[in-house]
Amino acid sequence: MTAVAVLTERIVRDTLRDDLPFAVLAPAGNFVIFNLALRNVIDTGGISYSQYVLPVIIVQVTLLGALTTVDRATRDQQSELGVRLRTLPISTVAPLAARMLYCLFRGGIALLATIAIGYAFGFRMIGGLGYLAAFTILVLTLTLALSVSADAAGVWVAGTSIAREGGSSQILLVPQLLLVMLSTGMAPVESFPDWLHGFVRYQPVSQVTETLRGLASGHVEIGNLTTTLAWCVGLLVVFGALAVRMQRRTQ
Amino acid sequence: MSTSPPLRSSLVNESLVFAGQLLTHWRRAPIVPIQSLLFPTFLLITYYLLVGKSIMKITGTDSLYGLVPTCAIAGAFSGALAAGLTLCLERDRGLLSQLWALPVHRASALTGRLLAEATRTLLSTAVITAVGVGFGFRFHGSWLALLLFLLVPILVVLVFAMAVIAIAVRAKDGTTLIWLGLPAITAVFASSGSPPVESLPSWMWPLLQLQPMQPVVDSMRKLAQGSIPLESLLQTLIWTVVMTAIVGPLAVRGYRAAAQAGGARG
């Protein structure tokens, strides 16, 4: 077995009880709660709220998953085991690659769980297999982009007093909340106060959820798709390069 | 060497010392201020911006009067949970046992902790209410009503904190606390009036009426709107007394056992 496989297996075993269950429970719980709470409150025009809200549930779960990635990266970086791993004759990016493989695995499970619960509440992939494939690829790309950013952030704060208290991910809790709640993923832009429309319309979570909703229904706007891809690829390239650089830095 | 008997007032003084120690500790660890203050405040802001206009269109009432109490209580709960997470660590590092060995009143570690929880809750309720005022929340009741409005979250969080302590000192790590936190915070939000109860499935209505957070949020809402809701306050009090009778002894016994065990690292 290669180093990456062994390290990935280590993370999966480690998280079997405390993180992986939430990859299933968080989307299921959030979907049920938001759907119950808002389906008769938010006016989504023609489509049902379960069809409307599912993409933002996926994005939110991906963001929350990325928060746990921040903590995991911090822990790996500052633990004795992390120091030991850097002395072994393996690639210095092997621990990073293992964490990213785990994030994709977690993201895949969360996506399956979300779509399963969505189907139970009336969500449908109307577009067909091609669009389903594009939907899956986009979600996994987003997962990887956010995970690699989270990893870079986690390694960056490792060693600070915040990280020692185990609270690195906490700093990102509020930005995550703002992006998810104030997006067109939760409600059409008209539901928000007028002064907020600009932010709600153009912020990345709105763009990404709009693309995902488009893929689910089989109609995607090219301009919107380009924006979403630009965000995903941009995050991936910029933070991917940073994350790899962080791994090479010696103490 | 002669030892003088402990002063009769030592419980009060030592509780204050313990409370001060915890408050300092919480202030320095980012997780407690974030969970008890920052997160609920932004939850209030974002949730109100999200549903405020739609709820106003449907019911014609301002959802802020339900959301301010909801976020105050939910914030107090998540703050207590965050404090509980550090309790697990303190037990494992042996800190609880070190404090147990000090020549202080045995109850003061727990009463001090509850005092710190109460102080934190008072502060965060005040801040969240102030943010609510910024969005148009107006307190219509008397000074007595305002006092009760600030006291209700404290009363509730004391019981919740005892439940957190009872679980945290027994749990292997903090993950178990999530199973207490999720249903509790969901129950608080279910009482907020946003969404209106009528928009939820009818089989849920009796559950929503009977769950313990309903009278709590309802009494705070009515206090803010200018009446003294005796029935809701009485129900809150009964829930508090009953739950304290159950979780209080569990917390005390569990804390004693954890403190006497000496920590995971000896």
Interface residues (C-beta under 8 A of the other chain):
Chain A: R17 D18 G29 I33 L36 A37 L38 R39 N40 V41 I42 D43 S161 I162 E165 G166 G167 Q170 I171 L173 V174 L177 L178 M181 L182 M186 A187 S191 F192 P193 L196
Chain B: R28 A29 P30 I31 I34 Q35 L38 F39 F42 L43 T46 Y47 L49 L50 V51 G52 K53 S54 I55 K57 I58 L85 L89 D173 T175 L182 T186 F189 S194 P195 P196 S199 L200 P201
